[in-house]
């Protein structure tokens, strides 16, 4: 039995690696590769794995670790910032999707009312695992559509609990409303305990563990918190994934979150891959080929309907039309927890065998399409928003919000995005007296900063009309500092078209974006990795006493031609070792002129220190004032602190010279 399980693992990882590698060469996301590998491996494919249950446990661990790392990334503070997306966007999306599916199932598919309600539950959920992975891979987790998608997904995951509780009610074999109310009370109690633990217990416990300086103990403790919380919540009627997410939230409130992420990440990637493989194994190829037309119809119906409900929900929650569309595209598939609901619903008699297989095939195909839909979502969203009818809808929303855009300015800086980079730039511009305006899509940030007097306005920079109102024609500089690569490209393109003379500076996380952004019209593109590497190597060169002007020359050479020097690994060669040898023995030392010292009252020139010892005085501290590079006529006094520079031997000679009467002897002979 043990060898059979080991054989299954070898087959799973071996074939998955081949499929993911092959599809990766075609630039197809790894999620699709895992799903395809599952189809090939499964009992309905080539039957390498005849029993899906062999990998279900490992797949469940994958979901737990995925949700745990998501919780680590989202602290309670961040969740509070997403409350409008969670409560408004999530609630609306679930109600709209479940309601529309209920109507379709009841009136068109002639399902019973209870079965139609259950169908609504199945379709309302989206795949947290797929969407979060795509957002992280594309570095869009902090983009407006990323935050909106995550907010809605969190609410959906919370809905798994009541959905599971309502299955017996819909099937007609429930224990009554009392049982449901009791389970919900337990759920609230668990959340309360978690919040208490986040504030008090866990940080203290982790602090004690870290004091042992045992990495093994730290990793074991983190895994125990993750799996233990998930197990506890499942025993109390909640989902395993929700428990793991709450455990991540708990640890995110401590200073050990970054270390926990780095330790858990290798496990998460491996087990998450197994989850997607197990989903692919569910697809029945024979059923798909026999009912291909019906399956494809259901797939497109799901994708279109959920894209619309996701867009409407995000739009009502306060996002722009473009961002709302991207959110809808991202959450248009079926969720992994829908499979759990489907199994329970089938056992309760709410799904027939045909409906169950139709749901499985449609869901897996919808998941397969998701990476491609996410890839085209920026361009499709921008194209749809440019259509007259939708353009008028966005204009009507802006007029209702009565956003007062800045009065006519000229020669100002437009900052798109008010994150860390944008806010730091704004502060420096304010202190320098340079006029600027800020464009931001986080309504809470806009409201908060307006109260502090910032010239900040709500709007989408991909709109030519918004940029026009921000004074793009009269501005001198445009700085784009947002975490949305597609929107960044669109903003640069529009800005260059509207104002050919404006100087455009762009921050990006993607190295591959540099050339594209330059072609679209950006004057300067600052990749975060390269700027970090510049800071690192400049500090290393400084440590090796490389002259500052030479370091500056390296930096200028690298920044020329869009960092081509770093990208081609062709840094100008310098004999750094020789420079290090030149200065490696140079040291500094301080010397206090004591009361009644024989050098007190004499000038630096009179000491002839360099001629006699080889050391040099480069600064003198007198009380609170420091005299750098003092002149030869500078008169020394008791209490002065001299800063000496030279080789250690010379400095030692200088101290001996200043302490003894050698100075007086030398002066007498002169």
Secondary structure, DSSP 8 states (H G I E B T S, - for coil): -HHHHHHHHHHHHHHHHHHHHHHHHTT--HHHHHHHHHHHHSTTTT-SSS-THHHHHHHHHHHHHHHHHHHHHS-HHHHHHTHIIIIIIIHHHHHHHHHHHHHIIIIIS---HHHHHHHHHHHH---HHHHHHHHHHTT-TTSHHHHHHHHHHHHHHHHHHHHHHHHHHHHT----HHHHHHHHHHHHHHHHHHHHIIIIIHHHHHHHHHHTT-HHHHHHHHHHHHHHHHHHHHHTTS-HHHHHHHHHHHHHTSTTHHHHHHHHHHHHHHHHHHHHHHHHHT--HHHHHHTHHHHHHHHHHHHHHHHHHHHHHHHHTT--HHHHHHHHHHT-S--HHHHHHHHHHHHTTSS-HHHHHHHHHHHHHHHHHHHHHHHHHHHHHHHHHTSHHHHHHHHHHHHHHT--------S-EEEE--SHHHHHHHHHHHHHT--EEEEES-HHHHHHHHHTT--EEE--TT-HHHHHHTTTTT-SEEEE--S-HHHHHHHHHHHHHH-TT-EEEEEES-STHHHHHHHHT-SEEEEHHHHHHHHHHHHHHHHTT--HHHHHHHHHHHHTTTTHHHHTT------HHHHHHHHTTEEEEEEE--TT-TTTT-BHHHHTHHHHHS-EEEEEEETTEEEET--TT-B--TT-EEEEEEEHHHHHHHHHHHHSTHHHHHHHH-
